[in-house]
Amino acid sequence: MDPAGASVASDNGGEGEKFAVGNIYSVKVITGDEFRGIVMAYDPIPNFVFFEEGSKPRPGHMKNTRMVNASFITGLSYLGKAEDPLDADKCSVDLHGLRAKEALAIRQAEADAERMGVGVTAEAQSIFDALSKTLPVQWENTDILVMKEVRVRSPYYSDCVFGGTDAANNRVKKVLDLERRRLQLGT
């Protein structure tokens, strides 16, 4: 297929050739936006094209990337072919920044996983989530451990609160009763 004679995306037959990595286009989309971009990737199933804005790759610079549904392209003019925009020697990636983001995401996922009770009802999870807004809590099997000293056992009523000092125990009972009322779970 000759990219210069490419038509607007209408069928999936030759779209892969038209949207080959490195092709440079002037693109107009249904919203009226116009830009120049280098094809970075094309996914035929959802019919999305990924463009790096501009007419030539800029190693070491921030890149604006656009993901466009090819069905929404109303104008497409072939401008040429860029050198391989995915050449690893010419791409610059902030690996330190990526590793920091990955580490943060892993820590957040681990923290979220610790907050999920295993083998507990949705009601128990709701109570845990409500208590966690005002008190430090953690799961210990199916018990909710509050302030690392007071234990709330199933079925998570105020008469199921054990341990800790009298003041801590009474505080947990009071907060538990208030949260059950707020969640309309009964006391």
ROMI-293519 format. One record per residue (C-alpha): residue in one letter; residue number from 1; x, y, z. Coordinates in steps of 0.2 Angstrom, whole numbers, plus 5000, padded with zeros to 4 digits. Example, Ala and Ser with C-alpha at 12.3 -4.5 7.8 and 13.67 -1.06 7.14 Angstrom:
<timi><r>a</r><k>1</k><east>5062</east><north>4978</north><up>5039</up></timi>
<timi><r>s</r><k>2</k><east>5068</east><north>4995</north><up>5036</up></timi>
This chain:
<timi><r>m</r><k>1</k><east>5000</east><north>5000</north><up>5000</up></timi>
<timi><r>d</r><k>2</k><east>5006</east><north>5017</north><up>4996</up></timi>
<timi><r>p</r><k>3</k><east>5006</east><north>5028</north><up>5012</up></timi>
<timi><r>a</r><k>4</k><east>5004</east><north>5044</north><up>5001</up></timi>
<timi><r>g</r><k>5</k><east>4988</east><north>5038</north><up>4995</up></timi>
<timi><r>a</r><k>6</k><east>4981</east><north>5031</north><up>5011</up></timi>
<timi><r>s</r><k>7</k><east>4963</east><north>5035</north><up>5015</up></timi>
<timi><r>v</r><k>8</k><east>4955</east><north>5038</north><up>5032</up></timi>
<timi><r>a</r><k>9</k><east>4954</east><north>5022</north><up>5042</up></timi>
<timi><r>s</r><k>10</k><east>4939</east><north>5013</north><up>5036</up></timi>
<timi><r>d</r><k>11</k><east>4943</east><north>4994</north><up>5036</up></timi>
<timi><r>n</r><k>12</k><east>4956</east><north>4984</north><up>5045</up></timi>
<timi><r>g</r><k>13</k><east>4963</east><north>4976</north><up>5029</up></timi>
<timi><r>g</r><k>14</k><east>4978</east><north>4988</north><up>5026</up></timi>
<timi><r>e</r><k>15</k><east>4978</east><north>4999</north><up>5041</up></timi>
<timi><r>g</r><k>16</k><east>4993</east><north>4990</north><up>5048</up></timi>
<timi><r>e</r><k>17</k><east>5003</east><north>4995</north><up>5033</up></timi>
<timi><r>k</r><k>18</k><east>4997</east><north>5013</north><up>5033</up></timi>
<timi><r>f</r><k>19</k><east>5001</east><north>5014</north><up>5052</up></timi>
<timi><r>a</r><k>20</k><east>5018</east><north>5006</north><up>5051</up></timi>
<timi><r>v</r><k>21</k><east>5030</east><north>5012</north><up>5065</up></timi>
<timi><r>g</r><k>22</k><east>5039</east><north>5027</north><up>5059</up></timi>
<timi><r>n</r><k>23</k><east>5027</east><north>5034</north><up>5046</up></timi>
<timi><r>i</r><k>24</k><east>5025</east><north>5053</north><up>5049</up></timi>
<timi><r>y</r><k>25</k><east>5008</east><north>5060</north><up>5046</up></timi>
<timi><r>s</r><k>26</k><east>4998</east><north>5077</north><up>5047</up></timi>
<timi><r>v</r><k>27</k><east>4983</east><north>5071</north><up>5057</up></timi>
<timi><r>k</r><k>28</k><east>4966</east><north>5079</north><up>5059</up></timi>
<timi><r>v</r><k>29</k><east>4953</east><north>5071</north><up>5071</up></timi>
<timi><r>i</r><k>30</k><east>4934</east><north>5073</north><up>5072</up></timi>
<timi><r>t</r><k>31</k><east>4936</east><north>5086</north><up>5086</up></timi>
<timi><r>g</r><k>32</k><east>4945</east><north>5098</north><up>5074</up></timi>
<timi><r>d</r><k>33</k><east>4962</east><north>5095</north><up>5082</up></timi>
<timi><r>e</r><k>34</k><east>4976</east><north>5094</north><up>5070</up></timi>
<timi><r>f</r><k>35</k><east>4994</east><north>5089</north><up>5074</up></timi>
<timi><r>r</r><k>36</k><east>5009</east><north>5081</north><up>5065</up></timi>
<timi><r>g</r><k>37</k><east>5015</east><north>5064</north><up>5072</up></timi>
<timi><r>i</r><k>38</k><east>5026</east><north>5049</north><up>5070</up></timi>
<timi><r>v</r><k>39</k><east>5017</east><north>5032</north><up>5072</up></timi>
<timi><r>m</r><k>40</k><east>5024</east><north>5023</north><up>5087</up></timi>
<timi><r>a</r><k>41</k><east>5012</east><north>5009</north><up>5087</up></timi>
<timi><r>y</r><k>42</k><east>4995</east><north>5003</north><up>5080</up></timi>
<timi><r>d</r><k>43</k><east>4983</east><north>4991</north><up>5088</up></timi>
<timi><r>p</r><k>44</k><east>4970</east><north>4984</north><up>5076</up></timi>
<timi><r>i</r><k>45</k><east>4958</east><north>4976</north><up>5088</up></timi>
<timi><r>p</r><k>46</k><east>4953</east><north>4992</north><up>5096</up></timi>
<timi><r>n</r><k>47</k><east>4959</east><north>5002</north><up>5081</up></timi>
<timi><r>f</r><k>48</k><east>4970</east><north>5014</north><up>5090</up></timi>
<timi><r>v</r><k>49</k><east>4986</east><north>5023</north><up>5084</up></timi>
<timi><r>f</r><k>50</k><east>4999</east><north>5030</north><up>5095</up></timi>
<timi><r>f</r><k>51</k><east>5008</east><north>5045</north><up>5089</up></timi>
<timi><r>e</r><k>52</k><east>5023</east><north>5054</north><up>5095</up></timi>
<timi><r>e</r><k>53</k><east>5019</east><north>5072</north><up>5091</up></timi>
<timi><r>g</r><k>54</k><east>5031</east><north>5081</north><up>5080</up></timi>
<timi><r>s</r><k>55</k><east>5040</east><north>5077</north><up>5063</up></timi>
<timi><r>k</r><k>56</k><east>5056</east><north>5069</north><up>5070</up></timi>
<timi><r>p</r><k>57</k><east>5061</east><north>5060</north><up>5086</up></timi>
<timi><r>r</r><k>58</k><east>5069</east><north>5071</north><up>5099</up></timi>
<timi><r>p</r><k>59</k><east>5081</east><north>5060</north><up>5109</up></timi>
<timi><r>g</r><k>60</k><east>5083</east><north>5067</north><up>5127</up></timi>
<timi><r>h</r><k>61</k><east>5067</east><north>5078</north><up>5126</up></timi>
<timi><r>m</r><k>62</k><east>5050</east><north>5076</north><up>5134</up></timi>
<timi><r>k</r><k>63</k><east>5038</east><north>5068</north><up>5121</up></timi>
<timi><r>n</r><k>64</k><east>5020</east><north>5071</north><up>5119</up></timi>
<timi><r>t</r><k>65</k><east>5011</east><north>5055</north><up>5115</up></timi>
<timi><r>r</r><k>66</k><east>4993</east><north>5054</north><up>5108</up></timi>
<timi><r>m</r><k>67</k><east>4982</east><north>5039</north><up>5107</up></timi>
<timi><r>v</r><k>68</k><east>4969</east><north>5041</north><up>5093</up></timi>
<timi><r>n</r><k>69</k><east>4955</east><north>5030</north><up>5088</up></timi>
<timi><r>a</r><k>70</k><east>4958</east><north>5028</north><up>5070</up></timi>
<timi><r>s</r><k>71</k><east>4940</east><north>5029</north><up>5066</up></timi>
<timi><r>f</r><k>72</k><east>4940</east><north>5047</north><up>5073</up></timi>
<timi><r>i</r><k>73</k><east>4953</east><north>5052</north><up>5060</up></timi>
<timi><r>t</r><k>74</k><east>4945</east><north>5064</north><up>5047</up></timi>
<timi><r>g</r><k>75</k><east>4961</east><north>5069</north><up>5038</up></timi>
<timi><r>l</r><k>76</k><east>4978</east><north>5060</north><up>5036</up></timi>
<timi><r>s</r><k>77</k><east>4992</east><north>5066</north><up>5025</up></timi>
<timi><r>y</r><k>78</k><east>5008</east><north>5056</north><up>5023</up></timi>
<timi><r>l</r><k>79</k><east>5023</east><north>5067</north><up>5026</up></timi>
<timi><r>g</r><k>80</k><east>5037</east><north>5054</north><up>5025</up></timi>
<timi><r>k</r><k>81</k><east>5046</east><north>5041</north><up>5036</up></timi>
<timi><r>a</r><k>82</k><east>5056</east><north>5044</north><up>5051</up></timi>
<timi><r>e</r><k>83</k><east>5071</east><north>5034</north><up>5056</up></timi>
<timi><r>d</r><k>84</k><east>5066</east><north>5020</north><up>5068</up></timi>
<timi><r>p</r><k>85</k><east>5058</east><north>5030</north><up>5082</up></timi>
<timi><r>l</r><k>86</k><east>5059</east><north>5015</north><up>5094</up></timi>
<timi><r>d</r><k>87</k><east>5078</east><north>5013</north><up>5092</up></timi>
<timi><r>a</r><k>88</k><east>5084</east><north>5009</north><up>5109</up></timi>
<timi><r>d</r><k>89</k><east>5100</east><north>5018</north><up>5107</up></timi>
<timi><r>k</r><k>90</k><east>5091</east><north>5034</north><up>5103</up></timi>
<timi><r>c</r><k>91</k><east>5077</east><north>5033</north><up>5116</up></timi>
<timi><r>s</r><k>92</k><east>5079</east><north>5041</north><up>5132</up></timi>
<timi><r>v</r><k>93</k><east>5070</east><north>5034</north><up>5147</up></timi>
<timi><r>d</r><k>94</k><east>5072</east><north>5040</north><up>5165</up></timi>
<timi><r>l</r><k>95</k><east>5075</east><north>5023</north><up>5173</up></timi>
<timi><r>h</r><k>96</k><east>5078</east><north>5030</north><up>5190</up></timi>
<timi><r>g</r><k>97</k><east>5061</east><north>5038</north><up>5189</up></timi>
<timi><r>l</r><k>98</k><east>5053</east><north>5023</north><up>5182</up></timi>
<timi><r>r</r><k>99</k><east>5060</east><north>5012</north><up>5196</up></timi>
<timi><r>a</r><k>100</k><east>5054</east><north>5025</north><up>5209</up></timi>
<timi><r>k</r><k>101</k><east>5037</east><north>5024</north><up>5202</up></timi>
<timi><r>e</r><k>102</k><east>5037</east><north>5005</north><up>5202</up></timi>
<timi><r>a</r><k>103</k><east>5043</east><north>5004</north><up>5220</up></timi>
<timi><r>l</r><k>104</k><east>5029</east><north>5016</north><up>5225</up></timi>
<timi><r>a</r><k>105</k><east>5016</east><north>5006</north><up>5216</up></timi>
<timi><r>i</r><k>106</k><east>5022</east><north>4990</north><up>5224</up></timi>
<timi><r>r</r><k>107</k><east>5022</east><north>4998</north><up>5241</up></timi>
<timi><r>q</r><k>108</k><east>5004</east><north>5004</north><up>5238</up></timi>
<timi><r>a</r><k>109</k><east>4998</east><north>4988</north><up>5232</up></timi>
<timi><r>e</r><k>110</k><east>5005</east><north>4979</north><up>5247</up></timi>
<timi><r>a</r><k>111</k><east>4997</east><north>4991</north><up>5259</up></timi>
<timi><r>d</r><k>112</k><east>4981</east><north>4989</north><up>5250</up></timi>
<timi><r>a</r><k>113</k><east>4982</east><north>4970</north><up>5251</up></timi>
<timi><r>e</r><k>114</k><east>4985</east><north>4971</north><up>5269</up></timi>
<timi><r>r</r><k>115</k><east>4969</east><north>4981</north><up>5271</up></timi>
<timi><r>m</r><k>116</k><east>4959</east><north>4967</north><up>5263</up></timi>
<timi><r>g</r><k>117</k><east>4952</east><north>4954</north><up>5275</up></timi>
<timi><r>v</r><k>118</k><east>4954</east><north>4936</north><up>5269</up></timi>
<timi><r>g</r><k>119</k><east>4939</east><north>4925</north><up>5273</up></timi>
<timi><r>v</r><k>120</k><east>4928</east><north>4939</north><up>5280</up></timi>
<timi><r>t</r><k>121</k><east>4911</east><north>4945</north><up>5274</up></timi>
<timi><r>a</r><k>122</k><east>4908</east><north>4961</north><up>5265</up></timi>
<timi><r>e</r><k>123</k><east>4900</east><north>4968</north><up>5281</up></timi>
<timi><r>a</r><k>124</k><east>4916</east><north>4964</north><up>5291</up></timi>
<timi><r>q</r><k>125</k><east>4927</east><north>4973</north><up>5277</up></timi>
<timi><r>s</r><k>126</k><east>4915</east><north>4988</north><up>5278</up></timi>
<timi><r>i</r><k>127</k><east>4917</east><north>4989</north><up>5297</up></timi>
<timi><r>f</r><k>128</k><east>4936</east><north>4988</north><up>5295</up></timi>
<timi><r>d</r><k>129</k><east>4937</east><north>5001</north><up>5282</up></timi>
<timi><r>a</r><k>130</k><east>4926</east><north>5013</north><up>5293</up></timi>
<timi><r>l</r><k>131</k><east>4936</east><north>5010</north><up>5309</up></timi>
<timi><r>s</r><k>132</k><east>4952</east><north>5013</north><up>5299</up></timi>
<timi><r>k</r><k>133</k><east>4947</east><north>5031</north><up>5296</up></timi>
<timi><r>t</r><k>134</k><east>4949</east><north>5035</north><up>5314</up></timi>
<timi><r>l</r><k>135</k><east>4959</east><north>5022</north><up>5322</up></timi>
<timi><r>p</r><k>136</k><east>4975</east><north>5012</north><up>5317</up></timi>
<timi><r>v</r><k>137</k><east>4968</east><north>4994</north><up>5312</up></timi>
<timi><r>q</r><k>138</k><east>4975</east><north>4978</north><up>5304</up></timi>
<timi><r>w</r><k>139</k><east>4968</east><north>4961</north><up>5300</up></timi>
<timi><r>e</r><k>140</k><east>4974</east><north>4947</north><up>5311</up></timi>
<timi><r>n</r><k>141</k><east>4966</east><north>4932</north><up>5303</up></timi>
<timi><r>t</r><k>142</k><east>4947</east><north>4936</north><up>5304</up></timi>
<timi><r>d</r><k>143</k><east>4949</east><north>4948</north><up>5319</up></timi>
<timi><r>i</r><k>144</k><east>4952</east><north>4966</north><up>5318</up></timi>
<timi><r>l</r><k>145</k><east>4966</east><north>4972</north><up>5329</up></timi>
<timi><r>v</r><k>146</k><east>4964</east><north>4990</north><up>5334</up></timi>
<timi><r>m</r><k>147</k><east>4979</east><north>5000</north><up>5341</up></timi>
<timi><r>k</r><k>148</k><east>4989</east><north>4984</north><up>5341</up></timi>
<timi><r>e</r><k>149</k><east>4980</east><north>4980</north><up>5358</up></timi>
<timi><r>v</r><k>150</k><east>4961</east><north>4979</north><up>5356</up></timi>
<timi><r>r</r><k>151</k><east>4953</east><north>4964</north><up>5346</up></timi>
<timi><r>v</r><k>152</k><east>4936</east><north>4964</north><up>5338</up></timi>
<timi><r>r</r><k>153</k><east>4930</east><north>4947</north><up>5334</up></timi>
<timi><r>s</r><k>154</k><east>4916</east><north>4941</north><up>5322</up></timi>
<timi><r>p</r><k>155</k><east>4902</east><north>4946</north><up>5321</up></timi>
<timi><r>y</r><k>156</k><east>4910</east><north>4963</north><up>5325</up></timi>
<timi><r>y</r><k>157</k><east>4898</east><north>4970</north><up>5338</up></timi>
<timi><r>s</r><k>158</k><east>4903</east><north>4980</north><up>5353</up></timi>
<timi><r>d</r><k>159</k><east>4901</east><north>4964</north><up>5364</up></timi>
<timi><r>c</r><k>160</k><east>4914</east><north>4956</north><up>5353</up></timi>
<timi><r>v</r><k>161</k><east>4928</east><north>4968</north><up>5358</up></timi>
<timi><r>f</r><k>162</k><east>4942</east><north>4961</north><up>5369</up></timi>
<timi><r>g</r><k>163</k><east>4959</east><north>4966</north><up>5376</up></timi>
<timi><r>g</r><k>164</k><east>4968</east><north>4982</north><up>5379</up></timi>
<timi><r>t</r><k>165</k><east>4966</east><north>4994</north><up>5393</up></timi>
<timi><r>d</r><k>166</k><east>4948</east><north>4999</north><up>5399</up></timi>
<timi><r>a</r><k>167</k><east>4950</east><north>5016</north><up>5391</up></timi>
<timi><r>a</r><k>168</k><east>4956</east><north>5009</north><up>5374</up></timi>
<timi><r>n</r><k>169</k><east>4942</east><north>4995</north><up>5375</up></timi>
<timi><r>n</r><k>170</k><east>4929</east><north>5008</north><up>5378</up></timi>
<timi><r>r</r><k>171</k><east>4935</east><north>5019</north><up>5364</up></timi>
<timi><r>v</r><k>172</k><east>4934</east><north>5005</north><up>5352</up></timi>
<timi><r>k</r><k>173</k><east>4917</east><north>5000</north><up>5357</up></timi>
<timi><r>k</r><k>174</k><east>4911</east><north>5018</north><up>5355</up></timi>
<timi><r>v</r><k>175</k><east>4918</east><north>5020</north><up>5338</up></timi>
<timi><r>l</r><k>176</k><east>4912</east><north>5003</north><up>5333</up></timi>
<timi><r>d</r><k>177</k><east>4894</east><north>5007</north><up>5338</up></timi>
<timi><r>l</r><k>178</k><east>4895</east><north>5024</north><up>5329</up></timi>
<timi><r>e</r><k>179</k><east>4902</east><north>5016</north><up>5313</up></timi>
<timi><r>r</r><k>180</k><east>4889</east><north>5002</north><up>5313</up></timi>
<timi><r>r</r><k>181</k><east>4875</east><north>5015</north><up>5315</up></timi>
<timi><r>r</r><k>182</k><east>4882</east><north>5026</north><up>5301</up></timi>
<timi><r>l</r><k>183</k><east>4884</east><north>5010</north><up>5290</up></timi>
<timi><r>q</r><k>184</k><east>4866</east><north>5006</north><up>5295</up></timi>
<timi><r>l</r><k>185</k><east>4872</east><north>4989</north><up>5301</up></timi>
<timi><r>g</r><k>186</k><east>4863</east><north>4989</north><up>5318</up></timi>
<timi><r>t</r><k>187</k><east>4871</east><north>4988</north><up>5335</up></timi>
